Every structure is written in C-alpha cells, then in structure tokens.
Amino acid sequence: MPHIVEVRRIGTDFAAAMAQMRMWLDDKGINPAEFDHSSGGPGVTFRLVFRAERDAVDFAEAFHGSLNDGRQPQWVLAFDK
C-alpha cells in the first residue's frame, strides 16, 4: 500500500526546498516511488509516495508534512522540534 506525504511551503524558495528534501532522502537512502509538486496560490505542495510506512512517517516528521494512507482523511503530524 502506498503511503503519501504532502508538504506545503509558502514563501519558500522552491529549488532550495526541493534540494533540502532530496538531500534528506539521499542521506537516509530512501527513494520514494513518486516525488511531485504542484503550485497554487502563494505556495507549492510537494507530494511524495513511499513504499514503507516508516519512511513516510519519518519524512512527514522531518518536514512537518501531512500523511494520508488512503484509508482515512488526511491528518497533520504536529511535532515541535
């Protein structure tokens, strides 16, 4: 089952945000099944699909993203670091 993470960024340099995510993934040796983005309004939403739930949760925690497993409504991980 795919594990989907969405990360919304407003007022952030697109290239820098993407590079930061890519570096994190590379450092962890994680290769998402999909890595896409869409823009609308003042920001951009990155959408990544992971094969392993643990990878999705770790990524969502690291980038304050939303996790949606396709079986329930989207929920936001709220972590203060």
LINPE-V473076 format. One record per backbone hydrogen bond with DSSP energy under -0.5 kcal/mol. CO is the residue of the C=O (numbers start at 1). NH is the residue of the N-H. If there is no record, write none. Layout:
CO_NH + CO_NH
This chain:
2_4 + 3_50 + 4_68 + 5_48 + 6_66 + 7_46 + 9_44 + 13_17 + 14_18 + 15_19 + 16_20 + 17_21 + 18_22 + 19_23 + 20_24 + 21_25 + 22_26 + 23_27 + 24_28 + 25_29 + 25_30 + 26_29 + 30_32 + 34_49 + 36_47 + 38_45 + 40_43 + 42_11 + 43_40 + 44_9 + 44_46 + 45_38 + 46_7 + 47_36 + 48_5 + 49_33 + 49_34 + 50_3 + 52_56 + 53_57 + 54_58 + 55_59 + 56_60 + 57_61 + 58_62 + 59_63 + 60_64 + 60_65 + 61_64 + 65_77 + 66_6 + 67_75 + 68_4 + 75_67 + 76_78 + 77_79 + 79_81
